[in-house]
Amino acid sequence: MTHGEETTRATRALGLSEKVVYYAAAVFLLVTVAMLFVSAGASVLGVLELGPLEAALEVLDKVLLIFIFAELLRTIITVVEEREVRVEPFLVVGLIAVVRRILAVTVSIEQSLGTPDFNALLIELGVLTALILALTGALYLSRRMGPVASR
């Protein structure tokens, strides 16, 4: 066996290992999504216990998490099929995560009126707003520049 054949065999083994890792990660993401669906269903059923607003916010939070995991799954599919990592799915995941945090901070702001935490929450809300603007701008630029941006 020549050095070139060993290198080719090793490269194929590493490529297969990489796919196994990606597929295993996808399976765990799918299991997590299934658990989130069950949890969201439990939140809907718990509307009498939690109250309609809290139940709705919990369901919305879980649905946004499901969207994050769906984007991560799409990223895995792209990496496996096209052998390249794109920036756009990560920007979308970032936007969804920031929206989730804004919802949590907004709920906390209502409960912290007149407390020392109120100012800190307002500052956090301002930072999150700036982050949304930055991520939106980056998403716009990545879409406008197209595939050239990923090279």
Secondary structure, 3 states (H helix, E strand, C coil): CCHHHHHHHHHHHHHHHHHHHHHHHHHHHHHHHHHHHHHHHHHHHCHHHHCHHHHHHHHHHHHHHHHHHHHHHHHHHHHHHHCCCCCHHHHHHHHHHHHHHHHHHHHHHHHCCCCCHHHHHHHHHHHHHHHHHHHHHHHHHHHHHHHHHHC
